[in-house]
Amino acid sequence: STTTNMATFQTAAGRPIDAIYQYQSLSDKLPGLASARNNLAYHLAVTNLQSEEGLKLVSEALALEPAGAAFYLDTRGWLHYRRGDYKKAAKDIDASLRLGPLHRSFTSEESQIHAAEVALKRGQNQKARRHALRARLLAPTGPISERALEILGNTFQ
């Protein structure tokens, strides 16, 4: 849809607040569209806005479309991470990575970097390195790759 395209454009342009407005509009127009709820929840996590609302939205997405759990659990895990609950974050992101191969359109570079970030916060440097390396292999260039390199550098010190 045009709204989804605009939200994707806003995200790529580095304007997550504008993407939030687009996803909110889409979620309001199509309340049964789980991906709109998930994407709105994810952008709320990225911007540290309304994390409670984000958790509610991603729970609704999971209920509406359980088959999308690989995507939605990563979002919920990232919301927990942004709230400082690293144990819950690890549980959800690890589950996302386990379910990912069951979904043919799932690419895990973002979930891998999320898992690396969580492991780093939990003092699990070896696990952080493993996930950062996987993220770098899946995304050899761009912001995920750059963050993976930072994590790899930080965990070898």
C-alpha positions in Angstrom: 0.0 0.0 0.0 1.0 3.6 -0.4 1.1 4.1 3.4 3.4 1.1 3.8 5.7 2.5 1.1 5.7 5.9 2.8 6.5 4.4 6.1 9.4 2.3 4.6 10.7 5.4 2.9 10.5 7.4 6.1 12.5 4.7 7.9 15.1 4.5 5.2 15.4 8.3 5.2 16.2 8.2 9.0 12.9 9.7 10.0 11.4 7.1 12.4 8.9 9.6 14.0 7.4 10.2 10.5 7.3 6.4 10.0 5.4 6.0 13.3 2.7 8.4 12.0 2.4 6.3 8.8 2.2 3.0 10.6 -0.3 4.4 13.1 -2.4 5.5 10.2 -2.2 2.1 8.6 -2.9 0.3 11.9 -6.0 2.5 12.3 -7.2 1.9 8.8 -6.5 -1.9 8.9 -6.8 -3.0 12.5 -6.4 -6.6 11.5 -3.1 -6.1 9.8 -0.6 -7.6 12.2 2.5 -6.4 10.4 1.3 -2.7 10.8 1.0 -3.2 14.5 4.4 -4.9 14.7 6.1 -2.2 12.6 4.6 0.5 14.7 5.7 -1.3 17.9 9.2 -1.6 16.5 9.5 2.1 15.7 8.2 2.9 19.2 11.1 0.8 20.5 13.7 2.4 18.2 12.7 5.9 19.3 12.2 4.9 23.0 8.6 6.2 22.8 5.7 4.6 24.5 7.2 1.2 25.1 4.1 0.0 27.0 2.1 0.8 23.9 4.7 -1.0 21.8 4.4 -4.2 24.0 0.6 -4.0 23.6 0.8 -3.7 19.9 3.2 -6.5 19.4 1.1 -8.8 21.6 -1.9 -7.9 19.4 0.2 -8.7 16.3 1.2 -12.1 17.7 -2.5 -12.9 18.5 -3.6 -11.8 15.0 -0.9 -13.6 13.1 0.9 -16.3 15.1 2.7 -17.4 11.9 4.7 -14.1 12.0 6.1 -14.9 15.5 9.7 -14.9 14.2 9.3 -11.2 13.3 7.1 -10.2 16.2 9.2 -11.9 18.9 12.2 -10.0 17.7 10.3 -6.7 18.0 9.0 -7.6 21.5 12.6 -8.6 22.5 13.9 -5.3 21.3 11.2 -3.5 23.3 12.3 -5.4 26.4 15.9 -4.5 25.6 15.1 -0.8 25.3 13.3 -1.0 28.6 16.4 -2.6 30.2 14.9 -6.0 30.8 17.7 -8.0 29.2 16.5 -11.4 30.4 13.1 -11.1 28.7 14.8 -9.6 25.6 17.1 -12.6 25.3 14.2 -15.0 25.7 12.2 -13.4 22.9 15.1 -12.7 20.5 16.5 -16.2 20.9 13.0 -17.6 20.2 12.8 -15.4 17.1 16.0 -16.8 15.8 14.9 -20.4 16.4 11.6 -19.7 14.5 13.2 -17.7 11.7 14.2 -20.6 9.5 10.5 -21.8 9.4 9.5 -18.6 7.7 10.8 -18.3 4.1 11.0 -14.5 4.0 12.8 -14.2 7.4 16.3 -12.7 7.2 18.0 -12.7 10.6 20.7 -10.0 10.4 18.7 -7.6 12.5 17.7 -10.3 15.0 21.4 -11.4 15.1 22.6 -7.9 15.9 19.8 -7.6 18.5 20.9 -10.9 20.1 24.5 -9.6 20.1 23.4 -6.3 21.8 21.5 -8.3 24.5 24.3 -10.7 25.1 26.7 -7.8 25.4 24.5 -6.1 28.1 24.3 -9.5 29.9 28.1 -9.8 30.0 28.0 -12.8 27.6 30.9 -11.7 25.3 31.4 -15.0 23.5 27.6 -15.1 22.6 27.7 -11.5 21.6 30.7 -12.2 19.3 28.9 -15.2 17.8 25.8 -13.2 17.0 27.7 -10.2 15.7 29.7 -12.3 13.4 26.5 -13.9 12.0 25.0 -10.4 11.5 28.1 -9.3 9.7 28.1 -12.3 7.4 24.4 -11.7 6.6 24.9 -7.9 6.1 28.5 -7.3 5.0 27.9 -3.6 4.6 25.7 -0.9 6.2 24.7 0.0 9.7 24.2 -3.5 11.0 27.6 -4.5 9.7 29.2 -1.4 11.3 27.6 -2.2 14.7 28.7 -5.8 14.4 32.3 -4.6 13.9 32.0 -2.4 17.0 30.6 -5.3 19.1 33.4 -7.6 17.8 36.0 -5.0 18.7 34.5 -4.3 22.2 34.3 -8.0 23.1 37.9 -8.8 22.2 39.4 -6.1 24.5 
